[in-house]
Each structure stands twice: as structure tokens, then as C-alpha cells.
Amino acid sequence: MTSTNTTSTENGLDPEETMSRDQIEAIQTERTAAILDYAYNRVPLYKKKFDDHGVHPSDFVELADLAKFPFTSKEDLRETYPFGMFAVPREEVVRIHASSGTTGRATVVGYTQQDLDDWAKLGARCFRLSGVQRGWRVHNAYGYGLFTGGLGAHAAIERAGATVIPMSGGQTEKQITLIQDFEPEAIACTPTYLLTIGDAMQRQGLDPRKTSVKVAVLGAEPWTQEMREELEEMWDIDACDIYGLSEVMGPGVAGESNLTKDGSHIWEDHFRPEIIDPFDERRVMADGESGELVFTTLTKQALPIIRYRTHDLTTLLPGTARPGHRRMGRITGRSDDMIILRGVNLFPTQIEELVLKVDGLSPHFQLEITRPGRMDQLAVKVERREDCSTDRARAAAGELQKLIKIHIGSSCAIDVVDPGALVRSVGKLRRVYDLRNQ
């Protein structure tokens, strides 16, 4: 495949960042045709999938034709484990990442040197867009290793001209010490881990608002506007989203502007996004309509991905800070994380939004699903804030129970626990505990 290297413009942006929508779609049309042909001829799974689907790369003429092609799922990567979907000889794969494999076989992804260069370039766009400036120090608390977060953010920070502090996740007390001693202007981690660090500082009598941190680049888990406001108040920062997933690239597929804070702009010169109806995958939704996010990589060499079902639920909206690139609306949940409780569909982000509306309750909560009899039951365990009395906690539980019933339509039990009682996140947070088969 052709190189995608570009020279930055005078304002430090890549030329593609400032292209018009028509220019972006022209690039997408050319690159989509090329990647379909590339995947068909180099990856046996895609040749079989296309043939079984009765479609050929030559059937693609315009962007709407992409809907003719079959989807890729996480199961495809698991079935071809470990290297069956690589499109280049293994000696050309310079790095391998993988998912944890906690729910099955790990999904393995590979990168050529060009893939890594593109990844760093797109990640740097995200950090710049979020307000990170050349020469800043950035405390990177994403986990290093097979998970793409740590090394992906690391390369992006360096490419953006900033100094990376490669702390990784965990060791919260050491995180606090380094933030105080190294005085970073920005931090990169999951939103719930930034909350964990802030809580730990406050327990030590330290004020997160008085640190040097000005910008937080947060990703790897869905989070709400209410969580943004909580973190910005706690730290006196701009909190911006960064989006990515290992199968498509890693962090840096899309990033959010600190000036607009209106959703992450997708770098559409490298990815073609679609929104489909999660209940009828044949239906491609129009911009502005909610559904499941699907990605086709346009430039990946080692692991081209055609119409990958992310299971993330969102919308596509016109670009603002980067007008040629569409934005993702805030992710409302994942189709595979949806809880169906007595016929009512709900997502953890809906609970988070309501928890943060109740005075006295903290953002730390868990959802437990049990089946003590014939019917499923949901319990919300949520920590009270330090200044919330026992009597106030009882009243807060009743308020939350009513809000969930009114806004979601489901009855549930509320258990308000003491501060620090629930497990803290150092990486991706687990919100839902399904105890029905235990």
C-alpha cells in the first residue's frame, strides 16, 4: 500500500486535518477501493467472506457501495488466532498487541512500521486537538504492555512534540508523587482512574486543583458529560475524550477539541465510519441517527479491517473543530454491555448520569444482576461522598431509585456504601457484575 506520510502545515496541523468534506470523501473513495482489493487478495478470511457474500472488490464504485460488503467481528479475529488475518509476511510485522482475552481467545493485532508511524501521527492529532502543547510534560497512566493504550499514547505524545512521563497504570501513591514532583501539564488515562487518583489525593489532604495539570486526555471506557463535569471540577482542568480500539488501531482513531468539547473527530482520511442499526445490520443509518459504530481501515497494512462492528453505540455528526472530519456523539453504551432487565434495556452510562444528579452520591458505583427467583433483579451499589451523612445517604438512595424508575423504567435496589468500599479502577473499569449463574 502507498505511504501516507504528510508534511505538517505552518500551524502544525497535518494537511488532511484542514481538508474539506468533499476532499476527505474523495480520499476515502480511493482508499476504500484499494483496501478492499488489498484485503481480498492478501487475507484468506476476507476472500472467503467476500466470495460467500457474493461480492467482489470491483463492485465498489462509490462510498455507498461499502454497505454491500460483509462485516468483520471480534470472533473473526479469534477464529484466525493468532496471525491468520495478517496481510503481510510476519517479518514485516514490527509490533504485536493483543486484548486480554478474558472472555475468550485474545484478539491479536499487528503493525508494520508504516502502521506505527500512522498511529503516532493520528494520536498526535488527538493530543494537539485536546490542547496539549509542544514542550509540555504529559503523565501517561494508560497501561503499558499488550494493551494498546500505554504505548499508543506514548508515541502520540512524543509525535506531538511533548515530553512523555511513562508511568503506566496502578501504584496510585506513586502516581501522586510523580504528579507533584514532575509537574506535568497534562495527564492521559481512563476517566475513572483519574477519579481514583483525585480521590486518593484528597484523602491525603492534597487538592488536585492545585496541581500543574491543565488538560486530561481520557479514553478506553464510555463516560458521561456528568463525569466530565465531576473531573473538571475536581482537578480544575479541561477533560477531553480520545477514542480508539485495538482491532482498528488503538487510541487515536478520534479525538476531542478542548475548545468545543462536543465529541471526538474521526480521522476520516484513515478510517471510514458507518452507523448501523444494531438490531438490523443491513440498515445503514443516516448522520444524526443513533446506532452501532462500524469502521473500515483505509491505510492499515498489517491488519486491514473491513466493516468492523465495534458494538459502541453513538451517532455521526458534522465536524466543528475539524470541519472535514465527522464527529462521534458521546458513546451511550455498548450493544454487548446492554442489560435487559424484565424487558427494559439499560446501559451503565445511564446509571452514571443519574447517580451524579443526586447530592451526596459519588461517581463510584457497580451494577449487580441476580436471579433469586424467576425474575432478574438489579442492585446498584454506590459510594456516598465523604461529607454525606448516614441519614442523607438513605434519602439519596431513595432519590436515585425514583430517578431510575422514572428515566429508565426499571425497579432496582440501591445500596449506598461507605467511601472507598468499592474496587477502584487502574485501567478499564468493570461496572457490571452478572451473578445470575453463581
Buried (B, 14 or more C-beta within 10 A) or exposed (E): BEEBEEEEEEEEBBEBBBBEBEBBBEBBBEBBBBBBBBBBEBBEBBBEBBEEEEBBBEEBEEBEBBBEBBBBBBEBBBEBBBEEBBBBEEEBBEBBBBBEEEEEBBBBBBBBEBBBBBBBBBBBBBBBBBBBBEEBBBBBBBBBEBBBBBBBBBBBBBBBBBBBBBBBBEEBEEBBEBBEEEEBBBBBBBBBBBBBBBBBBBEEEBEBBEBBBBBBBBBBBBBBEBBBEBBBEBBBBBBBBBBBBBBBBBBBBBBBBBEBBBBBBBBBBBBBBBBBBBEEBEEBBEEEEBBBBBBBBBBBBBBBBBBBBBBBBBBBBEBBBBBBBBBBBBBBBBBEBBBEBEEEBBBBBBBBBBBBEBEBBBBBBBBBBBEEEEEBBBBBBBBBBEEBEEEBBEBBBEBBBEBBEEBBEBEBEBEBBEBBBBEBBBBBBBBBEEEEEE
